[in-house]
Amino acid sequence: MFIPDGSGSLIQFAAETKAKNMFYGRYYGSDLGMIGTLPWDPTIRRPYKMSIPVVGMVHGDKQNAFISIVENGASYGEIQAHPAGVTTKFNFLYTTFTYNESYFQATNRAEPG
């Protein structure tokens, strides 16, 4: 699997994965207009921002492959990569689009919203 974080990352297929969770990453980073604060935890190593709206996967050397290039709506796009063994026994990779995002809007100084 090809993930375009920073200069690009490859997730190799394996019979048993070392991954403990899926990879989710928004193209061009979080929408800062929709979040109040970024959670900060010194023990978490955050991934690089997605540099280009492209993902791809190849089954093996000189075998079937695909590349997906998002031409419109990339600012709403998110990569979701699931290595085999985390949720199912299959590797899968796709792009989702979030157009309506939940957010908090304060309505008075007592903080309800």
N, C-alpha and C positions, 0 to 999 in steps of 0.2 A: 504494500500500500504506500502511496506517495502522499505525504502531508506537507503543504507549503508553509510550515512555520519557520521563520527566519530564512535561511537559504534553502530549506527543504529537508524533510526527514523521510526515511524509509522504515516501514514496519515490516519485518520479514515474517513470512508464514512459518509456523512450527507446529509440530504435533502437540506440544504442550507449551503454553504461553507463560511468560513471566509476568505479564500484565495482570494487575489486580482490578482494573476498572477500564471503562471505555474512554476514548478521547473525544471531547467536544471542544470546538474552537470556532469563534466567530471570525468571519473575514473582516479584516481591518480592526479587530479588537471590539471591546464592549461599547455599546451606545451610551456615552457618558451623560447624555441628556435624560436617560431613563433610570439611572442608578444614583442613589444618594451618596454612597461612599463605596469604595472598593474594600472588601474585607482584607485585612492584613494579618498574615500569620507567618512568622519567620521560618517555620518548619516546612512550608510549602514552597516548592520550586516551580514557579509559574512558567508555562510554555511561552515561546516567542509568539508575537502577533503573526497572524496569517499574512503573508506578503503578497500573494496573488490568488485570485479566485479559481484555482485549478486543483483537482484531485485526480488520482488515477490508481489503477490496480492491474497487476499482471499475474497470471497463474504460474508462470515459470519461464525459463529461458526459451525464447522462440515459440511461445504458446499464446493463448488468447489473452487479450488485454483490453482495457478501455481507459479513456481520458475524458474527464468532464470539465468543461470550461464554462463558468457562469458569465454570461454576457450582459444580463440585466438583473438588477436587484441584489447584487453581491453585498451591498451594505446591510441587507437584511439576512444574509445567508450564514449558515453555520455548518461546519463539517462535523459529522458524527462517524467515528471509526470504532468498530467493535472487533477486536482480535478474537479468534476462535478460543473457546474455553472460558471466556468471561461470562457471557450470558447463554450462548449456544455453542455448538461445535463447529460453527461456520464463521469465516471472516466476512465481514461486510462493511461497506463504506458508502456514504451518501451525503447529500447536501439537503438541509431543511431551510425553510424560510419563515421567519417570525415577523409578521407585519403588525400585530397588535400585542404589545408587551404590557404586563402588569407593572404598575408603579404606584408610589405613595404620593399623594397630594395633600399637604396639610390644609385644613380648612379654618383653624383658629390657633391661638397660642397655646392651648391646652394639648395640642398634638393629635387630636383625632383626625381622621382623614378618610 
